[in-house]
Amino acid sequence: MLRINDKVYLHIGDLSKGLSKVGYNKDRLCVVKEVKNVVLDNGEEAGIFILKALNCDKEYRVLAEDKIWKIATLEELIEGVKQSNYDAQIKEQLINDIFNN
């Protein structure tokens, strides 16, 4: 379970394939700002994560059970970078950038 102030990466689908295909988006490296429950239009309760981008003013609101958006932990992001088809130098640079934000 994610906690407030955890660093995360917001992505769609399989992380390593997405990084290889679409690339790394630094605007999606975020910190969990808030975790709360909301009532959906159908009356059901759902968990929601409010994420604040580290490199810009963007803020994302993502349902815990979102069907499109996925939230990767920092460890999952680094593993995804390692499994991507980037060359070794770019992988190293990305991992350094992730840790330095």
All heavy atoms as an XYZ file, in Angstrom:
812
protein
N       0.840     -1.186      0.000
C       0.000      0.000      0.000
C       0.881      1.243      0.000
O       1.858      1.317      0.738
C      -0.893     -0.031      1.243
C      -1.817      1.118      1.354
S      -3.050      1.032      0.052
C      -4.047      2.403      0.441
N       0.527      2.182     -0.830
C       1.289      3.426     -0.911
C       0.981      4.320      0.276
O      -0.126      4.320      0.804
C       0.936      4.162     -2.203
C       1.293      3.450     -3.499
C       0.772      4.233     -4.689
C       2.787      3.255     -3.603
N       1.986      5.095      0.669
C       1.834      6.027      1.783
C       2.179      7.432      1.318
O       2.874      7.617      0.316
C       2.765      5.628      2.922
C       2.445      4.265      3.512
C       3.436      3.911      4.562
N       4.777      4.045      4.004
C       5.805      3.300      4.318
N       5.677      2.361      5.212
N       6.981      3.474      3.768
N       1.746      8.404      2.081
C       2.055      9.800      1.785
C       3.576      9.960      1.760
O       4.287      9.386      2.572
C       1.391     10.726      2.820
C      -0.125     10.649      2.647
C       1.886     12.164      2.692
C      -0.926     11.399      3.668
N       4.054     10.725      0.799
C       5.460     11.043      0.547
C       6.239      9.935     -0.159
O       7.430     10.107     -0.417
C       6.200     11.464      1.824
C       5.674     12.775      2.360
O       5.286     13.654      1.593
N       5.636     12.908      3.665
N       5.599      8.815     -0.509
C       6.274      7.802     -1.328
C       6.498      8.366     -2.727
O       5.616      9.035     -3.273
C       5.419      6.535     -1.461
C       5.460      5.647     -0.238
O       6.261      5.927      0.679
O       4.691      4.674     -0.209
N       7.663      8.088     -3.301
C       7.923      8.445     -4.696
C       7.345      7.352     -5.576
O       7.532      6.163     -5.310
C       9.414      8.545     -4.971
C      10.008      9.898     -4.754
C      11.419      9.902     -5.288
C      12.127     11.178     -4.981
N      13.510     11.172     -5.476
N       6.626      7.764     -6.628
C       5.989      6.819     -7.531
C       6.099      7.326     -8.969
O       6.447      8.485     -9.207
C       4.499      6.605     -7.171
C       4.354      5.969     -5.794
C       3.713      7.900     -7.238
N       5.785      6.426     -9.908
C       5.770      6.784    -11.328
C       4.427      6.367    -11.902
O       3.995      5.234    -11.734
C       6.905      6.072    -12.069
C       7.016      6.458    -13.520
C       7.492      7.714    -13.884
C       6.648      5.576    -14.524
C       7.598      8.072    -15.211
C       6.761      5.928    -15.857
C       7.236      7.180    -16.198
O       7.345      7.543    -17.519
N       3.755      7.294    -12.561
C       2.451      7.062    -13.153
C       2.635      6.614    -14.599
O       3.336      7.266    -15.374
C       1.645      8.359    -13.086
C       0.183      8.320    -13.471
C      -0.586      7.370    -12.561
C      -0.411      9.707    -13.386
N       2.023      5.477    -14.965
C       2.194      4.951    -16.319
C       0.944      4.210    -16.760
O       0.013      3.999    -15.991
C       3.416      4.026    -16.379
C       3.278      2.790    -15.548
N       2.883      1.585    -16.067
C       3.453      2.574    -14.222
C       2.845      0.672    -15.111
N       3.177      1.251    -13.968
N       0.940      3.796    -18.014
C      -0.159      3.030    -18.590
C       0.382      1.666    -19.005
O       1.425      1.581    -19.645
C      -0.768      3.745    -19.809
C      -1.358      5.085    -19.383
C      -1.815      2.876    -20.497
C      -1.842      5.947    -20.528
N      -0.321      0.591    -18.647
C       0.051     -0.747    -19.098
C       1.341     -1.259    -18.490
O       1.740     -0.864    -17.403
N       2.008     -2.152    -19.221
C       3.254     -2.767    -18.772
C       4.359     -1.721    -18.717
O       4.637     -1.052    -19.709
C       3.636     -3.902    -19.719
C       4.882     -4.614    -19.276
O       4.785     -5.536    -18.454
O       5.978     -4.221    -19.764
N       5.007     -1.596    -17.578
C       5.986     -0.533    -17.357
C       7.191     -0.615    -18.291
O       7.510      0.345    -18.982
C       6.439     -0.541    -15.897
C       7.436      0.540    -15.495
C       6.877      1.930    -15.749
C       7.803      0.394    -14.044
N       7.883     -1.749    -18.340
C       9.098     -1.827    -19.155
C       8.791     -1.697    -20.643
O       9.537     -1.060    -21.378
C       9.885     -3.105    -18.867
O       9.123     -4.242    -19.182
N       7.663     -2.261    -21.102
C       7.278     -2.110    -22.510
C       6.926     -0.666    -22.814
O       7.278     -0.139    -23.864
C       6.103     -3.024    -22.846
C       6.469     -4.480    -22.914
C       5.268     -5.333    -23.249
C       5.631     -6.799    -23.196
N       4.460     -7.649    -23.404
N       6.214     -0.025    -21.886
C       5.851      1.374    -22.071
C       7.069      2.282    -22.121
O       7.146      3.194    -22.938
N       8.041      2.019    -21.252
C       9.273      2.813    -21.267
C      10.007      2.620    -22.585
O      10.543      3.569    -23.158
C      10.177      2.419    -20.101
C       9.714      2.844    -18.709
C      10.578      2.195    -17.642
C       9.735      4.352    -18.566
N      10.033      1.391    -23.086
C      10.718      1.096    -24.334
C      10.006      1.716    -25.528
O      10.644      2.199    -26.462
C      10.821     -0.417    -24.549
O      11.588     -1.011    -23.533
N       8.680      1.707    -25.496
C       7.889      2.161    -26.635
C       7.669      3.668    -26.639
O       7.868      4.342    -27.638
C       6.546      1.435    -26.603
C       5.822      1.387    -27.894
C       4.570      0.544    -27.717
C       4.181     -0.083    -29.028
N       2.999     -0.909    -28.917
N       7.219      4.197    -25.515
C       6.838      5.610    -25.422
C       7.938      6.460    -24.802
O       8.076      7.630    -25.105
C       5.535      5.759    -24.599
C       5.110      7.204    -24.501
C       4.431      4.915    -25.198
N       8.712      5.865    -23.907
C       9.784      6.603    -23.254
C       9.433      6.999    -21.831
O       8.306      6.847    -21.379
N      10.414      7.498    -21.153
C      10.273      7.951    -19.772
C       9.756      9.379    -19.782
O      10.245     10.226    -20.517
C      11.638      7.869    -19.084
C      11.689      8.500    -17.713
C      11.096      7.867    -16.633
C      12.319      9.714    -17.509
C      11.133      8.435    -15.369
C      12.369     10.291    -16.254
C      11.771      9.642    -15.193
O      11.814     10.209    -13.955
N       8.749      9.664    -18.986
C       8.173     10.997    -18.905
C       8.454     11.549    -17.509
O       7.825     11.136    -16.533
C       6.668     10.925    -19.166
C       6.005     12.277    -19.187
O       6.531     13.245    -18.646
N       4.849     12.349    -19.800
N       9.380     12.488    -17.421
C       9.772     13.005    -16.104
C       8.628     13.705    -15.377
O       8.639     13.817    -14.166
C      10.985     13.926    -16.225
C      10.720     15.225    -16.943
C      11.955     16.066    -17.000
C      11.659     17.372    -17.724
N      12.831     18.217    -17.762
N       7.595     14.149    -16.104
C       6.444     14.791    -15.476
C       5.565     13.792    -14.726
O       4.650     14.181    -14.008
C       5.586     15.514    -16.510
C       6.265     16.749    -17.056
O       7.296     17.161    -16.479
O       5.785     17.300    -18.056
N       5.821     12.499    -14.903
C       5.024     11.484    -14.214
C       5.752     10.891    -13.012
O       5.254      9.969    -12.394
C       4.615     10.394    -15.189
C       3.624     10.911    -16.212
C       2.998      9.788    -16.936
N       2.151     10.272    -18.013
C       1.879      9.585    -19.083
N       2.370      8.370    -19.231
N       1.108     10.076    -20.013
N       6.929     11.400    -12.708
C       7.605     11.019    -11.468
C       6.991     11.898    -10.382
O       7.064     13.123    -10.448
C       9.112     11.242    -11.572
C       9.935     10.791    -10.369
C       9.775      9.291    -10.132
C      11.399     11.125    -10.582
N       6.349     11.274     -9.420
C       5.520     12.004     -8.457
C       5.806     11.582     -7.028
O       6.487     10.595     -6.777
C       4.034     11.716     -8.736
S       3.462     12.110    -10.383
N       5.221     12.335     -6.135
C       5.185     11.977     -4.730
C       3.706     11.865     -4.346
O       2.864     12.610     -4.859
C       5.928     13.018     -3.855
C       5.254     14.361     -3.878
C       6.093     12.516     -2.452
N       3.386     10.882     -3.506
C       2.010     10.722     -3.048
C       1.718     11.863     -2.074
O       2.332     11.965     -1.014
C       1.790      9.352     -2.371
C       0.362      9.243     -1.855
C       2.103      8.216     -3.332
N       0.798     12.715     -2.458
C       0.450     13.885     -1.647
C      -0.665     13.563     -0.659
O      -0.659     14.040      0.468
C       0.010     15.006     -2.594
C      -0.372     16.291     -1.939
C      -0.737     17.314     -2.992
C      -1.353     18.546     -2.375
N      -1.772     19.508     -3.401
N      -1.619     12.733     -1.115
C      -2.769     12.430     -0.267
C      -3.366     11.088     -0.687
O      -3.340     10.729     -1.856
C      -3.816     13.540     -0.439
C      -4.914     13.528      0.554
C      -5.833     14.755      0.398
O      -5.443     15.748     -0.249
O      -6.939     14.683      0.943
N      -3.890     10.372      0.283
C      -4.616      9.118      0.046
C      -5.953      9.271      0.751
O      -5.990      9.586      1.937
C      -3.856      7.895      0.618
C      -4.630      6.619      0.365
C      -2.449      7.808      0.061
N      -7.048      9.084     -0.004
C      -8.351      9.247      0.637
C      -9.393      8.391     -0.052
O      -9.147      7.818     -1.105
C      -8.778     10.710      0.651
C      -8.966     11.345     -0.709
C      -9.328     12.808     -0.542
C      -9.576     13.482     -1.882
N      -9.976     14.872     -1.704
N     -10.549      8.295      0.562
C     -11.690      7.596     -0.013
C     -12.655      8.619     -0.574
O     -12.845      9.694      0.008
C     -12.399      6.734      1.034
C     -11.598      5.508      1.394
O     -10.900      4.951      0.553
N     -11.687      5.082      2.633
N     -13.270      8.282     -1.711
C     -14.270      9.137     -2.333
C     -15.485      8.286     -2.653
O     -15.404      7.062     -2.742
C     -13.736      9.806     -3.621
C     -12.609     10.765     -3.311
C     -13.300      8.768     -4.638
N     -16.626      8.940     -2.835
C     -17.847      8.250     -3.247
C     -18.026      8.517     -4.741
O     -18.068      9.668     -5.177
C     -19.068      8.745     -2.442
C     -20.336      8.067     -2.930
C     -18.859      8.496     -0.962
N     -18.100      7.445     -5.519
C     -18.265      7.551     -6.968
C     -19.709      7.874     -7.322
O     -20.610      7.802     -6.474
C     -17.837      6.236     -7.633
C     -16.406      5.788     -7.352
C     -16.154      4.426     -7.990
C     -15.409      6.808     -7.876
N     -19.958      8.223     -8.585
C     -21.305      8.550     -9.052
C     -22.307      7.421     -8.807
O     -23.490      7.666     -8.600
C     -21.290      8.895    -10.542
C     -20.559     10.199    -10.815
O     -20.420     11.016     -9.882
O     -20.116     10.405    -11.961
N     -21.819      6.182     -8.831
C     -22.716      5.035     -8.632
C     -22.945      4.721     -7.151
O     -23.565      3.732     -6.810
C     -22.186      3.800     -9.353
C     -20.838      3.336     -8.818
O     -20.338      3.849     -7.828
N     -20.257      2.369     -9.496
N     -22.413      5.554     -6.267
C     -22.614      5.385     -4.835
C     -21.575      4.528     -4.136
O     -21.567      4.438     -2.912
N     -20.694      3.891     -4.896
C     -19.648      3.060     -4.296
C     -18.497      3.914     -3.785
O     -18.206      4.968     -4.333
C     -19.114      2.060     -5.327
C     -20.092      0.992     -5.724
C     -19.485      0.003     -6.701
O     -18.249     -0.160     -6.729
O     -20.264     -0.607     -7.455
N     -17.835      3.417     -2.739
C     -16.649      4.083     -2.209
C     -15.417      3.539     -2.914
O     -15.347      2.354     -3.217
C     -16.538      3.815     -0.712
C     -16.466      5.089      0.089
C     -16.278      4.846      1.557
O     -15.214      4.346      1.956
O     -17.220      5.175      2.299
N     -14.451      4.408     -3.161
C     -13.218      3.990     -3.815
C     -12.049      4.774     -3.237
O     -12.199      5.918     -2.822
C     -13.306      4.233     -5.324
N     -10.883      4.132     -3.225
C      -9.672      4.820     -2.795
C      -9.110      5.643     -3.937
O      -9.214      5.274     -5.102
N      -8.539      6.781     -3.596
C      -7.943      7.642     -4.612
C      -6.603      8.149     -4.099
O      -6.433      8.419     -2.909
C      -8.881      8.815     -4.985
C      -8.350      9.573     -6.195
C      -9.104      9.740     -3.814
C      -9.346     10.541     -6.794
N      -5.645      8.213     -5.011
C      -4.324      8.756     -4.708
C      -4.205     10.109     -5.397
O      -4.513     10.232     -6.580
C      -3.211      7.847     -5.234
C      -3.188      6.495     -4.582
C      -3.713      5.390     -5.223
C      -2.637      6.337     -3.317
C      -3.690      4.141     -4.622
C      -2.616      5.092     -2.708
C      -3.140      3.990     -3.361
N      -3.760     11.098     -4.658
C      -3.462     12.401     -5.247
C      -1.944     12.494     -5.314
O      -1.261     12.414     -4.288
C      -4.082     13.548     -4.431
C      -5.607     13.364     -4.400
C      -3.694     14.896     -5.026
C      -6.336     14.303     -3.500
N      -1.449     12.598     -6.547
C      -0.010     12.591     -6.802
C       0.439     13.957     -7.276
O      -0.203     14.566     -8.129
C       0.332     11.548     -7.873
C      -0.250     10.148     -7.677
C       0.083      9.277     -8.875
C       0.269      9.533     -6.395
N       1.553     14.436     -6.759
C       2.133     15.727     -7.154
C       3.416     15.444     -7.914
O       4.324     14.783     -7.412
C       2.420     16.561     -5.901
C       3.246     17.803     -6.128
C       2.490     18.841     -6.923
C       3.294     20.113     -7.102
N       4.074     20.188     -8.307
N       3.479     15.930     -9.156
C       4.680     15.752     -9.968
C       5.860     16.467     -9.314
O       5.708     17.558     -8.754
C       4.453     16.289    -11.377
N       7.037     15.844     -9.386
C       8.229     16.425     -8.764
C       8.879     17.500     -9.626
O       9.552     18.383     -9.112
C       9.253     15.320     -8.471
C       8.832     14.304     -7.417
C       9.850     13.184     -7.325
C       8.673     14.978     -6.071
N       8.681     17.455    -10.944
C       9.387     18.359    -11.849
C       8.532     19.474    -12.426
O       9.009     20.254    -13.237
C       9.992     17.562    -13.007
C      11.083     16.643    -12.533
O      11.909     17.039    -11.735
N      11.074     15.414    -13.008
N       7.256     19.526    -12.051
C       6.376     20.568    -12.577
C       5.186     20.737    -11.626
O       5.128     20.106    -10.584
C       5.912     20.219    -14.002
S       4.877     18.759    -14.087
N       4.239     21.567    -12.010
C       3.090     21.865    -11.158
C       1.916     20.906    -11.356
O       0.840     21.144    -10.817
C       2.607     23.300    -11.408
C       3.597     24.327    -10.898
O       4.368     23.998     -9.966
O       3.613     25.452    -11.423
N       2.098     19.855    -12.122
C       0.998     18.930    -12.395
C       0.613     18.145    -11.146
O       1.450     17.824    -10.311
C       1.368     17.949    -13.502
C       1.475     18.579    -14.858
C       1.763     17.531    -15.912
C       1.896     18.199    -17.261
N       2.168     17.227    -18.315
N      -0.673     17.856    -11.082
C      -1.200     17.015    -10.017
C      -2.127     16.000    -10.667
O      -2.899     16.331    -11.559
C      -1.962     17.875     -9.006
C      -2.322     17.142     -7.748
C      -2.903     18.060     -6.695
O      -2.111     18.659     -5.932
O      -4.138     18.187     -6.654
N      -2.014     14.752    -10.249
C      -2.819     13.672    -10.812
C      -3.699     13.081     -9.723
O      -3.267     12.930     -8.592
C      -1.922     12.559    -11.370
C      -0.943     13.013    -12.430
C       0.368     13.346    -12.090
C      -1.319     13.095    -13.762
C       1.275     13.751    -13.058
C      -0.421     13.495    -14.738
C       0.875     13.818    -14.381
O       1.778     14.211    -15.334
N      -4.911     12.696    -10.085
C      -5.830     12.002     -9.189
C      -6.106     10.647     -9.838
O      -6.656     10.588    -10.927
C      -7.123     12.786     -9.015
C      -6.880     14.120     -8.340
C      -8.146     14.986     -8.314
N      -7.837     16.287     -7.785
C      -7.874     16.601     -6.504
N      -8.216     15.705     -5.621
N      -7.575     17.816     -6.100
N      -5.723      9.589     -9.143
C      -5.805      8.254     -9.720
C      -6.534      7.328     -8.746
O      -6.161      7.238     -7.572
C      -4.396      7.687    -10.012
C      -4.477      6.319    -10.640
C      -3.602      8.644    -10.891
N      -7.547      6.638     -9.250
C      -8.251      5.657     -8.432
C      -7.322      4.500     -8.105
O      -6.511      4.085     -8.938
C      -9.482      5.119     -9.169
C     -10.646      6.078     -9.339
C     -11.705      5.459    -10.243
C     -11.248      6.437     -7.989
N      -7.456      3.953     -6.923
C      -6.634      2.816     -6.515
C      -6.858      1.627     -7.442
O      -5.928      0.870     -7.720
C      -6.944      2.440     -5.067
N      -8.054      1.457     -7.940
C      -8.388      0.345     -8.846
C      -8.581      0.842    -10.272
O      -9.419      0.321    -11.012
C      -9.662     -0.347     -8.354
C      -9.569     -0.917     -6.960
C      -8.604     -2.082     -6.863
O      -8.502     -2.862     -7.818
O      -7.943     -2.194     -5.808
N      -7.809      1.827    -10.699
C      -7.945      2.401    -12.031
C      -7.662      1.354    -13.100
O      -6.728      0.563    -12.983
C      -6.988      3.586    -12.193
C      -7.411      4.519    -13.307
O      -7.217      4.163    -14.483
O      -7.937      5.598    -12.987
N      -8.467      1.348    -14.155
C      -8.319      0.362    -15.214
C      -7.263      0.775    -16.247
O      -6.757     -0.064    -16.982
C      -9.657      0.117    -15.893
C     -10.655     -0.585    -14.988
C     -11.961     -0.800    -15.692
C     -13.017     -1.539    -14.946
N     -13.017     -1.616    -13.543
N      -6.927      2.041    -16.309
C      -5.957      2.522    -17.305
C      -4.635      2.896    -16.651
O      -3.585      2.379    -17.009
C      -6.534      3.722    -18.083
C      -7.795      3.292    -18.858
C      -5.488      4.300    -19.032
C      -8.532      4.416    -19.528
N      -4.669      3.818    -15.713
C      -3.451      4.306    -15.076
C      -2.937      3.319    -14.038
O      -3.710      2.763    -13.268
C      -3.690      5.654    -14.412
C      -3.878      6.749    -15.401
C      -5.065      7.310    -15.755
C      -2.879      7.388    -16.180
N      -4.852      8.269    -16.703
C      -3.525      8.342    -16.987
C      -1.502      7.257    -16.277
C      -2.833      9.162    -17.876
C      -0.815      8.070    -17.155
C      -1.476      9.006    -17.938
N      -1.640      3.139    -14.017
C      -0.968      2.282    -13.038
C       0.039      3.135    -12.276
O       0.609      4.079    -12.818
C      -0.235      1.124    -13.714
C      -1.098      0.326    -14.673
C      -2.203     -0.402    -13.966
C      -3.061     -1.162    -14.963
N      -4.440     -1.215    -14.621
N       0.268      2.785    -11.024
C       1.240      3.500    -10.202
C       2.349      2.526     -9.836
O       2.100      1.500     -9.213
C       0.579      4.062     -8.922
C      -0.554      5.032     -9.288
C       1.623      4.753     -8.047
C      -1.366      5.506     -8.095
N       3.564      2.862    -10.244
C       4.730      2.028     -9.938
C       5.509      2.655     -8.787
O       5.687      3.878     -8.738
C       5.636      1.903    -11.160
N       5.974      1.811     -7.879
C       6.853      2.297     -6.818
C       8.207      2.636     -7.431
O       8.497      2.273     -8.576
C       7.042      1.234     -5.729
O       7.706      0.110     -6.304
C       5.711      0.820     -5.112
N       9.030      3.285     -6.655
C      10.368      3.641     -7.133
C      11.157      2.395     -7.527
O      11.825      2.382     -8.568
C      11.098      4.418     -6.031
C      12.233      5.320     -6.446
C      11.786      6.342     -7.467
C      12.818      6.009     -5.240
N      11.042      1.339     -6.735
C      11.755      0.091     -7.030
C      11.254     -0.527     -8.332
O      12.043     -1.017     -9.141
C      11.591     -0.907     -5.876
C      12.259     -0.481     -4.582
C      11.445      0.533     -3.775
O      10.228      0.720     -4.039
O      12.040      1.174     -2.892
N       9.937     -0.506     -8.553
C       9.361     -1.039     -9.790
C       9.808     -0.216    -10.998
O      10.072     -0.766    -12.071
C       7.838     -1.067     -9.709
C       7.301     -2.072     -8.715
C       5.821     -1.896     -8.425
O       5.279     -0.775     -8.583
O       5.204     -2.896     -8.025
N       9.891      1.103    -10.830
C      10.346      1.970    -11.918
C      11.783      1.649    -12.302
O      12.105      1.511    -13.477
C      10.213      3.441    -11.518
C      10.779      4.459    -12.508
C      10.144      4.313    -13.893
C      10.596      5.872    -11.972
N      12.640      1.506    -11.324
C      14.046      1.205    -11.608
C      14.170     -0.155    -12.289
O      14.917     -0.312    -13.255
C      14.885      1.289    -10.321
C      14.970      2.757     -9.893
C      16.275      0.685    -10.510
C      15.479      2.990     -8.516
N      13.412     -1.137    -11.834
C      13.424     -2.455    -12.469
C      12.898     -2.362    -13.905
O      13.422     -3.005    -14.810
C      12.598     -3.453    -11.652
C      12.769     -4.870    -12.087
C      14.204     -5.370    -12.023
O      14.956     -4.982    -11.103
O      14.586     -6.148    -12.923
N      11.867     -1.537    -14.125
C      11.335     -1.320    -15.470
C      12.358     -0.695    -16.397
O      12.464     -1.063    -17.564
N      13.127      0.266    -15.881
C      14.196      0.892    -16.681
C      15.243     -0.154    -17.035
O      15.691     -0.233    -18.180
C      14.833      2.080    -15.920
C      16.107      2.553    -16.609
C      13.843      3.227    -15.788
N      15.618     -0.984    -16.073
C      16.626     -2.026    -16.326
C      16.156     -3.018    -17.386
O      16.960     -3.508    -18.170
C      16.954     -2.777    -15.029
C      17.737     -1.953    -14.041
C      17.988     -2.737    -12.755
C      18.758     -1.919    -11.739
N      18.937     -2.652    -10.470
N      14.853     -3.314    -17.427
C      14.314     -4.277    -18.384
C      13.961     -3.652    -19.729
O      13.650     -4.369    -20.676
C      13.071     -4.956    -17.802
C      13.369     -5.835    -16.627
C      12.102     -6.421    -16.022
O      11.015     -6.319    -16.573
N      12.257     -7.039    -14.854
N      14.003     -2.334    -19.827
C      13.647     -1.664    -21.081
C      14.727     -1.898    -22.128
O      15.794     -2.437    -21.834
C      13.472     -0.155    -20.836
O      14.723      0.440    -20.559
N      14.455     -1.449    -23.350
C      15.430     -1.645    -24.426
C      16.372     -0.446    -24.610
O      17.025     -0.327    -25.635
C      14.726     -1.997    -25.738
C      13.865     -0.868    -26.270
O      13.798      0.207    -25.683
N      13.190     -1.119    -27.380
N      16.457      0.435    -23.617
C      17.432      1.529    -23.661
C      18.841      0.955    -23.599
O      19.056     -0.108    -23.007
C      17.261      2.476    -22.464
C      15.989      3.297    -22.466
C      15.141      3.286    -21.371
C      15.658      4.105    -23.535
C      13.991      4.045    -21.345
C      14.504      4.863    -23.525
C      13.685      4.836    -22.431
O      12.547      5.586    -22.408
N      19.805      1.697    -24.153
C      21.188      1.223    -24.007
C      21.667      1.501    -22.582
O      21.053      2.243    -21.830
C      22.113      1.823    -25.065
C      22.300      3.332    -24.944
O      22.367      3.842    -23.806
O      22.394      4.006    -25.987
N      22.756      0.871    -22.209
C      23.245      0.892    -20.820
C      23.481      2.308    -20.305
O      23.182      2.609    -19.150
C      24.515      0.059    -20.701
N      24.024      3.182    -21.140
C      24.330      4.547    -20.708
C      23.040      5.313    -20.379
O      22.971      6.028    -19.375
C      25.117      5.280    -21.783
C      25.554      6.671    -21.374
C      26.387      7.351    -22.453
O      26.615      6.789    -23.523
N      26.846      8.547    -22.174
N      22.017      5.167    -21.204
C      20.752      5.861    -20.954
C      20.074      5.286    -19.709
O      19.516      6.030    -18.900
C      19.828      5.777    -22.186
C      20.436      6.605    -23.320
C      18.419      6.249    -21.858
C      19.698      6.552    -24.623
N      20.130      3.960    -19.536
C      19.566      3.352    -18.329
C      20.215      3.939    -17.080
O      19.535      4.307    -16.123
C      19.766      1.838    -18.350
C      18.886      1.113    -19.319
C      19.161     -0.381    -19.281
C      18.339     -1.120    -20.317
N      18.545     -2.564    -20.296
N      21.528      4.027    -17.091
C      22.252      4.573    -15.938
C      21.866      6.020    -15.682
O      21.640      6.424    -14.543
C      23.763      4.455    -16.176
C      24.592      4.911    -14.998
C      26.081      4.760    -15.247
O      26.487      3.972    -16.118
O      26.835      5.450    -14.549
N      21.755      6.806    -16.754
C      21.388      8.213    -16.623
C      19.968      8.353    -16.053
O      19.727      9.172    -15.156
C      21.480      8.909    -17.974
C      21.120     10.376    -17.931
C      21.151     11.015    -19.301
O      21.513     10.374    -20.290
N      20.778     12.269    -19.373
N      19.034      7.551    -16.550
C      17.668      7.610    -16.044
C      17.589      7.243    -14.566
O      16.910      7.916    -13.790
C      16.760      6.674    -16.851
C      16.276      7.176    -18.197
C      15.481      6.089    -18.914
C      15.449      8.429    -18.046
N      18.286      6.186    -14.191
C      18.265      5.758    -12.786
C      18.855      6.855    -11.887
O      18.318      7.155    -10.828
C      19.002      4.408    -12.616
C      18.156      3.315    -13.272
C      19.254      4.096    -11.146
C      18.844      1.974    -13.404
N      19.935      7.496    -12.329
C      20.511      8.607    -11.569
C      19.522      9.760    -11.453
O      19.376     10.371    -10.391
C      21.818      9.087    -12.200
C      22.954      8.129    -11.944
O      22.948      7.374    -10.987
N      23.949      8.145    -12.825
N      18.842     10.099    -12.565
C      17.859     11.180    -12.549
C      16.711     10.868    -11.585
O      16.235     11.743    -10.881
C      17.301     11.422    -13.943
C      18.293     12.104    -14.866
O      19.332     12.609    -14.374
O      18.026     12.142    -16.088
N      16.280      9.611    -11.578
C      15.174      9.206    -10.699
C      15.566      9.391     -9.237
O      14.803      9.927     -8.438
C      14.768      7.750    -10.988
C      14.113      7.651    -12.374
C      13.852      7.202     -9.901
C      14.011      6.251    -12.922
N      16.771      8.976     -8.878
C      17.216      9.094     -7.480
C      17.480     10.529     -7.082
O      17.350     10.881     -5.908
C      18.471      8.249     -7.240
C      18.154      6.828     -6.949
C      18.599      5.827     -7.799
C      17.426      6.452     -5.832
C      18.314      4.491     -7.536
C      17.135      5.122     -5.563
C      17.579      4.148     -6.431
N      17.862     11.377     -8.023
C      18.207     12.765     -7.689
C      17.013     13.694     -7.627
O      17.158     14.856     -7.307
C      19.247     13.295     -8.673
C      20.589     12.622     -8.472
O      20.952     12.262     -7.352
N      21.327     12.422     -9.544
N      15.823     13.210     -7.954
C      14.617     14.059     -7.871
C      13.926     13.876     -6.556
O      14.032     12.987     -5.835
C      13.650     13.736     -9.011
C      14.042     14.469    -10.261
O      14.290     15.655    -10.236
N      14.124     13.732    -11.354
